[in-house]
Amino acid sequence: MRARRLGRGFRAYLLPGIVFQSVLIGGAYATGREIVEYGAQYGAAGVWCIVALGLGFSVMAVLTFEFARRHRTYDYRSFMQSLVGPLWPLFDVIYAVMVLVTVAVVIAASVRVAESVLGLPEALSIAVVIVLVVVLEVGGRRQIERFKTLGSVVLYVSFAVFAGVVLAVTWENIHHVFQAAREVEIPQIGVPALLFVGVLYVGYNLGAMPATLFVLDDQHRFRHTLLAGIVTGIMATVPFVLTYLALMGHYATGDVLLAEVPWLEMLPGSLTPVYAVVILWTLVETSTGMLHAVIQRVDTHLYSTGRRRLSRMHTGLLTAAILLAAVACSRFGIIALVSRGYGTLAYGFLLLFAAPLLFRLLTRRL
């Protein structure tokens, strides 16, 4: 009985944050490039970005979880239909683009790191990832939950170790950055603008929120959604803070901030093989979470129109096809995808996802 109660508590309070973080990691901080664009490039002033994104993630998670609980919408099609009515197909378009862009960023980074550090051919790295993701998707919900729980612990610990190693060597540099409060690289940018940068970071990462819907059916009270939302916000913010501090240790030179994969430049040579394995694992985690939401969406549509649900073979083929499309998108390069793709997607998610939730909260129609 006690074990069952603990299991329910884990699924209600922790599992949503674990799933969100496991999807978030690929597009949010796996390469370090994302932290440069949305915080580190502003030096010490980037702390204001962290304030905004920390609050933003928690608020959006609480609102999303509570809306799903009240309307009992545990797949993103029914969720968006309840949230924005006839505009829900627009979310399909934005979400599909987000999946391609995010997975493309992680593919580009993973392939580059695996080839330069481990000597793995590009085709082999991609093939291994596709096979692993297909196996997980075909295995279904429980298999994905177990993989993500284990994977998130491994990734969290790994990035904490990476940050700890870098901080131990560069802590004095970090202290100088904050003590001197250097001028930001973009002139005349004020606190409101920095807060908005943090909001944009939350905005493009809202695309990871629908990936949590399938594990929210164990939340039965507002207490569940409130605590789970706060935990989710913390889990999403801590890795950003650690990566930001690591980057501040190299802020004075600026070379690391210009790199496509800053983590690869910051870590000592002895840890780069570990990082290569971790980022490949990240690709599997992110792809699995995002594609599971897409597959659920397609499956729900087929069922609602009276057609057969996706078979295991169809699930595998759809997964492989989306991953191959992301491979094609990865040719555009990491910096271009992060700086242009993420910024554009952020506005779409803020308009179609965040704004309706906030409006319903303000009008007490959540």
KAQUIDA-V873562 format. One record per backbone hydrogen bond with DSSP energy under -0.5 kcal/mol. NH is the residue of the N-H (numbers start at 1). CO is the residue of the C=O. E is the energy in kcal/mol with one decimal. If there is no record, write none. Layout:
nh;co;e
NH;CO;E
NH;CO;E
//
This chain:
nh;co;e
5;1;-2.3
6;2;-2.6
7;3;-2.2
8;4;-2.3
9;5;-2.4
10;6;-2.5
11;7;-2.2
12;8;-2.3
13;9;-2.8
14;9;-0.6
14;10;-1.6
15;10;-2.7
18;14;-2.2
19;15;-2.8
20;16;-2.6
21;17;-2.8
22;18;-2.2
23;19;-1.6
24;20;-3.0
25;21;-2.2
26;23;-0.6
27;23;-0.7
28;24;-1.8
29;25;-1.7
30;25;-1.8
36;32;-1.4
37;33;-2.0
38;34;-1.9
39;36;-0.8
40;35;-3.0
41;36;-1.9
42;39;-1.5
43;40;-2.0
45;42;-1.2
46;43;-1.9
47;44;-1.6
48;45;-1.7
49;46;-0.5
50;46;-1.5
51;47;-2.1
52;48;-1.9
53;49;-2.6
54;50;-2.6
55;51;-1.9
56;52;-2.6
57;53;-2.7
58;54;-1.5
59;55;-2.6
60;56;-2.6
61;57;-2.2
62;58;-2.4
63;59;-2.5
64;60;-2.4
65;61;-2.7
66;62;-2.5
67;63;-2.4
68;64;-2.4
69;65;-2.2
70;66;-2.6
71;67;-2.3
72;68;-1.2
73;68;-1.3
74;72;-0.7
79;75;-2.1
80;76;-2.3
81;77;-2.3
82;78;-2.0
83;79;-1.7
84;80;-3.0
85;80;-0.5
85;81;-1.2
87;84;-1.6
88;85;-1.8
89;86;-0.5
90;87;-1.7
91;87;-0.7
91;88;-0.8
92;88;-1.2
93;89;-1.6
94;90;-2.3
95;91;-3.2
96;92;-2.4
97;93;-2.1
98;94;-2.6
99;95;-2.6
100;96;-2.0
101;97;-2.8
102;98;-3.0
103;99;-2.3
104;100;-2.0
105;101;-2.2
106;102;-2.0
107;103;-2.5
108;104;-2.7
109;105;-2.2
110;106;-3.0
111;107;-2.8
112;108;-1.7
113;109;-2.7
114;110;-3.1
115;111;-2.1
116;112;-2.3
117;113;-2.7
118;113;-0.7
118;114;-0.8
119;114;-0.6
120;114;-2.0
125;121;-2.1
126;122;-2.3
127;123;-2.3
128;124;-2.5
129;125;-2.0
130;126;-2.5
131;127;-2.3
132;128;-2.3
133;129;-2.6
134;130;-2.5
135;131;-2.4
136;132;-2.1
137;133;-2.7
138;134;-2.6
139;135;-1.7
140;136;-0.9
140;137;-0.7
144;140;-2.0
145;141;-2.7
146;142;-2.4
147;143;-2.3
148;144;-2.7
149;145;-2.3
150;146;-2.2
151;147;-3.2
152;148;-2.8
153;149;-1.5
154;150;-2.2
155;151;-2.8
156;152;-2.8
157;153;-2.5
158;154;-2.4
159;155;-2.7
160;156;-1.9
161;157;-2.4
162;158;-2.7
163;159;-2.5
164;160;-2.4
165;161;-2.5
166;162;-2.1
167;163;-3.1
168;164;-2.1
169;165;-1.0
169;166;-0.5
170;166;-2.1
171;167;-1.3
174;170;-2.1
175;171;-2.3
176;172;-2.0
177;173;-2.1
178;174;-2.0
179;175;-2.5
180;176;-2.7
181;177;-1.2
182;177;-0.9
185;41;-0.9
187;185;-0.7
189;186;-0.9
190;188;-0.5
194;190;-2.0
195;191;-2.7
196;192;-2.0
197;193;-1.7
198;194;-1.8
199;195;-1.9
200;196;-2.5
201;197;-2.0
202;198;-2.0
203;199;-2.7
204;200;-2.4
205;201;-1.3
206;202;-0.8
206;203;-1.1
207;204;-0.8
208;205;-2.0
209;206;-1.4
210;206;-0.6
211;208;-0.8
212;209;-2.2
213;210;-1.2
215;212;-2.0
216;213;-1.6
219;216;-1.9
220;218;-0.7
224;221;-0.5
225;221;-1.6
226;222;-2.9
227;223;-2.3
228;224;-2.4
229;225;-2.1
230;226;-2.1
231;227;-2.5
232;228;-2.4
233;229;-2.3
234;230;-2.2
235;231;-2.7
236;232;-1.9
237;233;-1.4
238;234;-2.4
239;235;-0.6
241;237;-2.3
242;238;-2.4
243;239;-2.4
244;240;-2.9
245;241;-2.5
246;242;-2.0
247;243;-2.3
248;244;-2.0
249;245;-1.0
249;246;-0.5
250;247;-1.7
251;248;-1.0
254;250;-1.9
258;254;-0.7
258;255;-1.0
259;255;-0.5
259;256;-1.2
263;31;-1.9
264;261;-1.1
265;261;-0.9
265;262;-0.6
266;262;-1.9
267;263;-2.1
271;268;-1.8
272;268;-0.8
272;269;-0.5
273;269;-0.6
275;271;-2.4
276;272;-2.3
277;273;-1.9
278;274;-2.5
279;275;-2.7
280;276;-1.5
281;277;-2.2
282;278;-2.4
283;279;-1.8
284;280;-1.7
285;281;-2.6
286;282;-3.0
287;283;-2.3
288;284;-2.4
289;285;-2.1
290;286;-2.3
291;287;-2.6
292;288;-1.7
293;289;-1.3
294;290;-1.6
295;291;-2.8
296;292;-2.4
297;293;-2.0
298;294;-2.4
299;295;-2.8
300;296;-2.7
301;297;-2.0
302;298;-2.4
303;299;-2.2
304;300;-2.5
305;301;-1.3
306;303;-1.5
307;302;-2.7
315;311;-2.5
316;312;-2.3
317;313;-2.4
318;314;-2.6
319;315;-2.3
320;316;-2.4
321;317;-2.3
322;318;-2.2
323;319;-2.1
324;320;-2.2
325;321;-1.9
326;322;-2.1
327;323;-2.0
328;324;-1.7
329;325;-1.8
330;326;-1.8
331;328;-1.2
332;329;-1.9
333;330;-1.4
337;333;-1.9
338;334;-2.7
339;335;-2.7
340;336;-2.1
341;336;-1.0
342;337;-1.3
342;338;-0.5
343;338;-0.5
344;340;-1.9
345;341;-2.2
346;342;-2.1
347;343;-1.2
348;344;-1.2
349;345;-2.4
350;346;-2.4
351;347;-2.1
352;348;-2.4
353;349;-2.3
354;349;-1.8
355;350;-2.9
357;353;-1.5
358;354;-2.6
359;355;-2.6
360;356;-2.3
361;357;-1.9
362;358;-2.6
363;359;-2.2
364;361;-1.1
365;360;-3.2
366;360;-0.6
//
